[in-house]
Amino acid sequence: MTVDVLIAGAGPNGLMLACELSLGGIRPIVLERLPENTKENRANGLVGQVVRALDRRGLYERLTGGAEPPRPSPAFVFGAMPLELSRLDDNPMYGLAVPQRRVEQVLEERARELGVQIRRGHELTGLTQDEDGVTVEITGPEGPYTLRTRFLVGADGGRSRVRKLCGIGFPGVTRDDSVSIGAHVTVPAELVDAATGGLNVPGYGPIPPFMHHRTDHGLFVYAPFPTGTLVNTTEWHRDGGGDQPPTLDDLRESVRRVLGADLPLGPPDGDGPHLLRRLSGGNTRLAERFRDRRVLLAGDAAHVHSAIGGPGLNLGLQDTINLGWKLAAEIHGWAPPGLLDTYETERRPAAERVVMHTQAQSALIAPGPEVTALRALFTELLRDERTTKHIADLMSGADIRYDLGGDHLLTGRPAPDLTLETENGPVRLAELTRTARPLLLDLTPEAALAGALEGWRDRVDLVVGKASEDAPAALLVRPDCFVAWASDSPRLDDKEGDALRAALTAAFGAPSGAGG
Ligand SMILES: Cc1cc2nc3c(=O)[nH]c(=O)nc-3n(C[C@H](O)[C@H](O)[C@H](O)COP(=O)(O)OP(=O)(O)OC[C@H]3O[C@@H](n4cnc5c(N)ncnc54)[C@H](O)[C@@H]3O)c2cc1C
C-alpha cells in the first residue's frame, strides 16, 4: 500500500498540516516518536496573523471556547519596548494567550475528527526516494517496518531527522552567551498593582505585566497567565549552569541580579504541570531548501530562531496552511506545474523576515550602554505611528505579499475580514473558508460572475453576496485565504475576465472539460 502523505512529527505543525490535507481530501498518516503527548509546554501564546488564520478554520473558537471573532491587541512589545497599537487604524497584531500544549490538544482532536491516523511511539529512522515515492523506515512499538508514501513531510522539529537524511543544510548561528530561567511561581499579593496587573517591586519600581522588561543587567518577564504566573529572567555572559535543572533559589538570585532588588517568589499553587526550566543560548537557522524532490520540510524543521515576540507558531502554522492545499492539489492531479514549488518561494521570505526581526530584537535587549543608546533612539522612532505600524506588520506577518501577479492591492495578501449578506443571511468570510475550498466571491451588484467559473466548478466554489461599500466587487480566495485575484469593477469586462481565468489557471490548474 502506498500512503499519499506521511508526516513525521505530531507537534503543532505536523498536526495542522494533517488537518489541512484532510480538508483537501487527502488522508495522511502522522508518525510521532513519543508514545504520549508531551508534558512540556513551550509557547505561551499565539501572536500575529496566525490567529486570524485559525479563525478561518474554526479553530480560534475551539481555543477560546467562545463565539467572538478575534480582535487586534491594543499593545505589544518589540525588543522589550512597548508598541502602542491601539492608535493604529489598521492594527494587524492579534494575540491569543493559550499554552502550546492546548493548541496541540485542539489540533489533535480536530485531526482525529477528520479521520487522520496518528501513530504514537513510531519513529522515522530512515528514508530513500525514487521517482514515484519515498520508502520510509520506522521503528514502532512492535519493531521496525517500512511504509511507502508519495510524499513525506518532515515536521519533526529543529533537530529534524528528515532534514538530515535528505542532506539539507541548516546554516545559521548558534549563540551560547545567554541563560534564561523561567518558572511558575507565586508573588505576594501586595506587590501586584490592581490597576495594571503588573508588579511593584520594592527598591526597583513598577514593572508592567506580559512585557519583556530590560535593565542594564538582563531581561525580566512577569506574566500572570490564567494557567499560572510565569517569571522569566535572561542574563548574558554567565555560566550556563550546566545540565542541572534550576531551583527557585536560582531564579530568585537571577531576579536580584537583573533588577538589583529582591522579589519574594514562592512556589506555584495548584496541581501543575509547573514550569521550572533553564535554557542556554539559542539557534537561528534556516534550511537551505524546504523541498528535496518528494520530501518537504515544515515548521521548526525548516527554521529556528529566538522565541522573542512569540513568532514560531505564527510562522510554522502558516507554512502548513500554505503547503496543505498545494500538496493535496498535486496528489489529486490538478496542481498547475510548479505550484508545489511556490511553497518555498512564498514561505522562505516569511521565515527570513522572522529571522531578521528576532535577531534585531535580540540585539536590542542585550546589556550595555551602546544598546541603551540604541533603545533610546528606537523609542523616539516608535513615537511615529508609521514606525509602529511597520514593526507591527513585520512582527504579525501582515507585510507578507505573495507574488501572484495582478495589480489589485489585495492580490497576494490575506483576504480582508468581510461580512457578506448572502441569501442565507449575514456570514463572515472566516466562516465560509472553514472547508478550505477555493472561493470566488461575487459581490457585484448583479451577480455578474456566475459564468466565469465554467471549467473550475469542481475545484472552486462560488459565493454570491453583498458586502460593505469599501469591499472589492469580486475576490478569488485560495484555500489558505490569500487573495489570488480581485476586482473593483461592477461588471466583468473582457480584460478582467482574462485576468480572472489566468489567476484561476495559475492557482488551480487548467479548466476541465465542458461544464467542469
Ligand atoms: C522556550 C520556548 C518558548 C517558545 N515560545 C513561543 C511562543 O510564545 N509563541 C510561539 O509561537 N512559539 C514559541 N516557541 C516556538 C514553538 O514552540 C515552536 O515553533 C513549535 O514547537 C514548532 O512546532 P513543530 O511542530 O514544527 O515542531 P515540534 O513542536 O518540535 O514538534 C516536532 C515533533 O516531531 C517529533 N519527532 C521528532 N523526530 C521524529 C522522528 N524521527 N519520527 C517521528 N517523530 C519525530 C517530536 O517528538 C515532536 O513531537 C517557543 C519555543 C521554545 C523552545
The ligand as an ORCA input file, in Angstrom:
! r2SCAN-3c Opt
* xyz 0 1
  C      11.026     28.068     25.350
  C      10.251     28.254     24.096
  C       9.233     29.189     24.071
  C       8.504     29.390     22.916
  N       7.511     30.321     22.926
  C       6.780     30.506     21.818
  C       5.674     31.424     21.811
  O       5.324     32.058     22.825
  N       4.954     31.551     20.678
  C       5.269     30.823     19.558
  O       4.591     30.972     18.538
  N       6.298     29.945     19.520
  C       7.050     29.768     20.613
  N       8.067     28.866     20.594
  C       8.336     28.109     19.353
  C       7.405     26.914     19.180
  O       7.369     26.172     20.372
  C       7.892     26.046     18.024
  O       7.983     26.877     16.872
  C       6.962     24.867     17.743
  O       7.002     23.905     18.783
  C       7.380     24.157     16.450
  O       6.456     23.136     16.180
  P       6.853     21.926     15.217
  O       5.601     21.123     15.095
  O       7.497     22.438     13.983
  O       7.993     21.145     15.996
  P       7.950     20.459     17.436
  O       6.995     21.141     18.333
  O       9.367     20.349     17.856
  O       7.360     19.012     17.129
  C       8.103     18.050     16.424
  C       7.570     16.680     16.775
  O       8.248     15.725     15.968
  C       8.542     14.584     16.766
  N       9.673     13.896     16.140
  C      10.961     14.285     16.115
  N      11.714     13.408     15.413
  C      10.874     12.428     14.991
  C      11.065     11.241     14.221
  N      12.276     10.907     13.736
  N       9.987     10.463     13.963
  C       8.738     10.799     14.441
  N       8.520     11.910     15.193
  C       9.575     12.733     15.449
  C       8.848     15.175     18.126
  O       8.702     14.213     19.166
  C       7.822     16.296     18.213
  O       6.615     15.865     18.799
  C       8.810     28.636     21.743
  C       9.832     27.684     21.766
  C      10.548     27.491     22.921
  C      11.644     26.461     22.930
*
